[in-house]
Amino acid sequence: MNKIKVTFFALIGLSLVLGNISVSYAKIKPRETNSQFYRLEQPLPLKILVTLGGIGLIGTEVWWFLFSRTKPFKKNINKHT
């Protein structure tokens, strides 16, 4: 169970780091049209890392909810009441 916690927190830490990197490397292009959105250019390695991080987190969630083995809950019932 300890390995699962370490892996989980490592993935969360990685996603936070990648999120901060993506904000710091974002470059705003000058506006070419009158649209309300700006186009942000991101470096290709950063796009790949963010995509792989997202796929990893989705895979972790799928594993957690569908394939992890949990102990069944046993309710203690006292018959002396």
MDTraj code that builds the backbone (N, CA, C; nanometers):
import mdtraj as md
import numpy as np

residues = "MET ASN LYS ILE LYS VAL THR PHE PHE ALA LEU ILE GLY LEU SER LEU VAL LEU GLY ASN ILE SER VAL SER TYR ALA LYS ILE LYS PRO ARG GLU THR ASN SER GLN PHE TYR ARG LEU GLU GLN PRO LEU PRO LEU LYS ILE LEU VAL THR LEU GLY GLY ILE GLY LEU ILE GLY THR GLU VAL TRP TRP PHE LEU PHE SER ARG THR LYS PRO PHE LYS LYS ASN ILE ASN LYS HIS THR".split()
xyz = np.array([
    [0.0822, -0.1193, 0.0000],
    [0.0000, 0.0000, 0.0000],
    [0.0867, 0.1258, 0.0000],
    [0.2049, 0.1175, 0.0596],
    [0.2938, 0.2323, 0.0661],
    [0.3432, 0.2712, -0.0730],
    [0.3701, 0.1728, -0.1589],
    [0.4149, 0.2017, -0.2953],
    [0.3080, 0.2743, -0.3738],
    [0.1835, 0.2400, -0.3501],
    [0.0730, 0.3058, -0.4198],
    [0.0661, 0.4530, -0.3806],
    [0.0811, 0.4817, -0.2516],
    [0.0780, 0.6201, -0.2061],
    [0.1935, 0.7003, -0.2645],
    [0.3113, 0.6412, -0.2665],
    [0.4280, 0.7103, -0.3203],
    [0.4073, 0.7391, -0.4687],
    [0.3572, 0.6410, -0.5428],
    [0.3321, 0.6599, -0.6854],
    [0.2271, 0.7675, -0.7077],
    [0.1212, 0.7648, -0.6295],
    [0.0132, 0.8622, -0.6429],
    [0.0644, 1.0039, -0.6203],
    [0.1393, 1.0248, -0.5121],
    [0.1890, 1.1582, -0.4826],
    [0.2980, 1.2005, -0.5816],
    [0.3722, 1.1058, -0.6350],
    [0.4714, 1.1399, -0.7371],
    [0.4020, 1.1892, -0.8638],
    [0.2922, 1.1255, -0.9025],
    [0.2174, 1.1702, -1.0197],
    [0.1556, 1.3078, -0.9977],
    [0.1052, 1.3328, -0.8785],
    [0.0493, 1.4646, -0.8495],
    [0.1597, 1.5709, -0.8540],
    [0.2736, 1.5408, -0.7958],
    [0.3852, 1.6346, -0.7987],
    [0.4326, 1.6620, -0.9405],
    [0.4388, 1.5576, -1.0222],
    [0.4800, 1.5736, -1.1608],
    [0.3817, 1.6609, -1.2370],
    [0.2530, 1.6407, -1.2147],
    [0.1539, 1.7222, -1.2853],
    [0.1627, 1.8683, -1.2425],
    [0.1914, 1.8948, -1.1145],
    [0.2081, 2.0333, -1.0699],
    [0.3313, 2.0973, -1.1329],
    [0.4396, 2.0229, -1.1393],
    [0.5617, 2.0759, -1.2003],
    [0.5396, 2.1039, -1.3479],
    [0.4776, 2.0113, -1.4192],
    [0.4528, 2.0321, -1.5621],
    [0.3569, 2.1479, -1.5850],
    [0.2616, 2.1645, -1.4967],
    [0.1704, 2.2775, -1.5090],
    [0.2429, 2.4100, -1.4929],
    [0.3354, 2.4181, -1.3988],
    [0.4128, 2.5409, -1.3802],
    [0.5062, 2.5671, -1.4968],
    [0.5641, 2.4614, -1.5517],
    [0.6525, 2.4777, -1.6670],
    [0.5742, 2.5281, -1.7865],
    [0.4547, 2.4742, -1.8072],
    [0.3768, 2.5137, -1.9236],
    [0.3377, 2.6606, -1.9153],
    [0.3133, 2.7111, -1.7960],
    [0.2790, 2.8517, -1.7814],
    [0.4007, 2.9389, -1.8072],
    [0.5185, 2.8965, -1.7613],
    [0.6369, 2.9796, -1.7757],
    [0.6907, 2.9824, -1.9191],
    [0.6672, 2.8790, -1.9987],
    [0.7177, 2.8755, -2.1347],
    [0.6168, 2.9231, -2.2386],
    [0.4991, 2.9589, -2.1959],
    [0.3961, 3.0013, -2.2906],
    [0.4374, 3.1320, -2.3572],
    [0.4202, 3.1377, -2.4888],
    [0.4511, 3.2584, -2.5644],
    [0.3226, 3.3067, -2.6309],
    [0.2922, 3.4318, -2.6122],
    [0.1709, 3.4873, -2.6707],
    [0.2065, 3.5487, -2.8055],
    [0.1372, 3.5037, -2.9100],
    [0.1560, 3.5605, -3.0423],
    [0.0781, 3.6909, -3.0525],
    [0.1242, 3.7817, -3.1361],
    [0.0447, 3.9025, -3.1563],
    [-0.0895, 3.8681, -3.2204],
    [-0.1879, 3.9472, -3.1887],
    [-0.3225, 3.9217, -3.2413],
    [-0.3251, 3.9450, -3.3910],
    [-0.3731, 3.8466, -3.4641],
    [-0.3849, 3.8591, -3.6094],
    [-0.5294, 3.8844, -3.6507],
    [-0.6215, 3.8427, -3.5683],
    [-0.7626, 3.8619, -3.5993],
    [-0.8309, 3.9289, -3.4801],
    [-0.9568, 3.9517, -3.4933],
    [-1.0325, 4.0150, -3.3861],
    [-1.1007, 3.9132, -3.2963],
    [-1.0515, 3.7932, -3.2918],
    [-1.1113, 3.6930, -3.2041],
    [-1.0767, 3.7245, -3.0594],
    [-1.1501, 3.6666, -2.9683],
    [-1.1304, 3.6964, -2.8279],
    [-1.0257, 3.6064, -2.7621],
    [-0.9697, 3.5095, -2.8339],
    [-0.8736, 3.4166, -2.7761],
    [-0.7345, 3.4430, -2.8315],
    [-0.6342, 3.4228, -2.7474],
    [-0.4949, 3.4305, -2.7888],
    [-0.4435, 3.2901, -2.8150],
    [-0.3553, 3.2768, -2.9110],
    [-0.2922, 3.1482, -2.9384],
    [-0.1615, 3.1407, -2.8598],
    [-0.1473, 3.0365, -2.7784],
    [-0.0259, 3.0160, -2.6999],
    [0.0563, 2.9061, -2.7650],
    [0.1783, 2.9366, -2.7996],
    [0.2672, 2.8370, -2.8591],
    [0.3440, 2.7675, -2.7477],
    [0.3397, 2.6363, -2.7477],
    [0.4097, 2.5556, -2.6483],
    [0.5169, 2.4729, -2.7195],
    [0.6313, 2.4505, -2.6551],
    [0.7342, 2.3638, -2.7152],
    [0.6829, 2.2191, -2.7252],
    [0.7225, 2.1499, -2.8297],
    [0.6761, 2.0133, -2.8544],
    [0.7084, 1.9171, -2.7397],
    [0.8297, 1.9194, -2.6798],
    [0.8555, 1.8274, -2.5675],
    [0.7602, 1.8506, -2.4499],
    [0.7248, 1.9756, -2.4270],
    [0.6314, 2.0058, -2.3187],
    [0.4923, 1.9508, -2.3495],
    [0.4491, 1.9629, -2.4735],
    [0.3192, 1.9071, -2.5131],
    [0.3168, 1.7560, -2.4923],
    [0.4267, 1.6900, -2.5275],
    [0.4351, 1.5447, -2.5126],
    [0.4343, 1.5060, -2.3650],
    [0.5096, 1.5783, -2.2813],
    [0.5127, 1.5480, -2.1382],
    [0.3761, 1.5677, -2.0730],
    [0.3074, 1.6742, -2.1067],
    [0.1754, 1.6990, -2.0489],
    [0.0768, 1.5921, -2.0941],
    [0.0836, 1.5533, -2.2208],
    [-0.0048, 1.4488, -2.2715],
    [0.0216, 1.3155, -2.2020],
    [0.1488, 1.2777, -2.1890],
    [0.1828, 1.1519, -2.1211],
    [0.1446, 1.1562, -1.9734],
    [0.1623, 1.2715, -1.9097],
    [0.1203, 1.2855, -1.7706],
    [-0.0298, 1.2686, -1.7553],
    [-0.1064, 1.3265, -1.8459],
    [-0.2518, 1.3111, -1.8411],
    [-0.2946, 1.1680, -1.8642],
    [-0.2322, 1.1019, -1.9613],
    [-0.2649, 0.9615, -1.9874],
    [-0.2286, 0.8759, -1.8663],
    [-0.1149, 0.9062, -1.8024],
    [-0.0752, 0.8327, -1.6827],
    [-0.1738, 0.8501, -1.5687],
    [-0.2208, 0.9725, -1.5481],
    [-0.3188, 0.9969, -1.4424],
    [-0.4518, 0.9294, -1.4717],
    [-0.4950, 0.9327, -1.5964],
    [-0.6198, 0.8639, -1.6336],
    [-0.6040, 0.7137, -1.6129],
    [-0.4891, 0.6589, -1.6525],
    [-0.4641, 0.5163, -1.6315],
    [-0.4631, 0.4794, -1.4845],
    [-0.4080, 0.5672, -1.4008],
    [-0.4076, 0.5425, -1.2570],
    [-0.5491, 0.5406, -1.2012],
    [-0.6322, 0.6330, -1.2463],
    [-0.7714, 0.6359, -1.2002],
    [-0.8476, 0.5109, -1.2439],
    [-0.8276, 0.4705, -1.3684],
    [-0.8954, 0.3498, -1.4167],
    [-0.8511, 0.2292, -1.3360],
    [-0.7210, 0.2177, -1.3124],
    [-0.6713, 0.1053, -1.2327],
    [-0.7293, 0.1101, -1.0916],
    [-0.7314, 0.2279, -1.0311],
    [-0.7767, 0.2422, -0.8929],
    [-0.9220, 0.1980, -0.8773],
    [-1.0076, 0.2398, -0.9690],
    [-1.1502, 0.2118, -0.9535],
    [-1.1933, 0.0785, -1.0127],
    [-1.1197, 0.0247, -1.1081],
    [-1.1641, -0.0987, -1.1732],
    [-1.0817, -0.2217, -1.1358],
    [-0.9529, -0.2057, -1.1126],
    [-0.8677, -0.3229, -1.0980],
    [-0.8002, -0.3385, -0.9618],
    [-0.8099, -0.2394, -0.8754],
    [-0.7444, -0.2536, -0.7455],
    [-0.8263, -0.3473, -0.6569],
    [-0.7562, -0.4199, -0.5758],
    [-0.8230, -0.5138, -0.4847],
    [-0.8338, -0.4481, -0.3479],
    [-0.9564, -0.4383, -0.3012],
    [-0.9783, -0.3801, -0.1696],
    [-1.0326, -0.4869, -0.0764],
    [-1.0084, -0.4692, 0.0502],
    [-1.0590, -0.5634, 0.1493],
    [-1.2066, -0.5343, 0.1727],
    [-1.2891, -0.6374, 0.1806],
    [-1.4308, -0.6133, 0.2054],
    [-1.4529, -0.5588, 0.3459],
    [-1.5533, -0.4776, 0.3603],
    [-1.5856, -0.4170, 0.4888],
    [-1.6642, -0.5162, 0.5725],
    [-1.6181, -0.5408, 0.6952],
    [-1.6878, -0.6311, 0.7862],
    [-1.7416, -0.5498, 0.9021],
    [-1.8696, -0.5574, 0.9208],
    [-1.9337, -0.4824, 1.0274],
    [-1.9387, -0.5691, 1.1529],
    [-1.8929, -0.5129, 1.2630],
    [-1.8971, -0.5851, 1.3905],
    [-2.0345, -0.5669, 1.4530],
    [-2.1011, -0.6761, 1.4734],
    [-2.2348, -0.6720, 1.5339],
    [-2.2275, -0.7443, 1.6666],
    [-2.2556, -0.6697, 1.7717],
    [-2.2580, -0.7307, 1.9055],
    [-2.3992, -0.7773, 1.9350],
    [-2.4138, -0.9013, 1.9700],
    [-2.5459, -0.9567, 2.0012],
    [-2.5800, -0.9413, 2.1494],
    [-2.4940, -0.8763, 2.2238],
    [-2.5157, -0.8614, 2.3674],
    [-2.5927, -0.7341, 2.4031],
    [-2.6442, -0.6629, 2.3070],
    [-2.7152, -0.5382, 2.3383],
    [-2.8596, -0.5605, 2.3702],
])
top = md.Topology()
chain = top.add_chain()
for i, resn in enumerate(residues, 1):
    res = top.add_residue(resn, chain, resSeq=i)
    for name in ("N", "CA", "C"):
        top.add_atom(name, md.element.get_by_symbol(name[0]), res)
traj = md.Trajectory(xyz[None], top)
